[in-house]
Amino acid sequence: MAKFMFAYHGGKMPESEEEGKRIMAEWGAWFEGMGSGLADPGGPVGKSHTVTAKGSTAEGGANPVSGYTIVNAADYPAAIKLAQGCPMVRDGSGNVEVAEILDM
């Protein structure tokens, strides 16, 4: 079984406490539905900084990451199928990059 990282881009902040509870319930149900496929639920991230040989900037790059999750899956098609259930993908507010974590 391989490990894959889901890097989230986009999403939105809830506009009310009720919406926040609903969104958290959707994420919880998605995670629960993955069962043993969920290796690390990860979490949202704050503003990012880009570091290069010339220094750093607080711009976060062209498409900053808004969060991450680590999953176990047999292959890319299985990982992509898991990612398609992401609440941000389903509601159209964001997208998920799927990348295999390579053994070193």
ABEGO torsion letter per residue (X at the ends): XBBBBBBBBEEBBBABAAAAAAAAAAAAAAAAAAEAABABAEEBBBBBBBBBAAEBBAAGEABBBAEBBBBBBABAAAAAAAAAABAAAAAGABBBBBBBBBBX
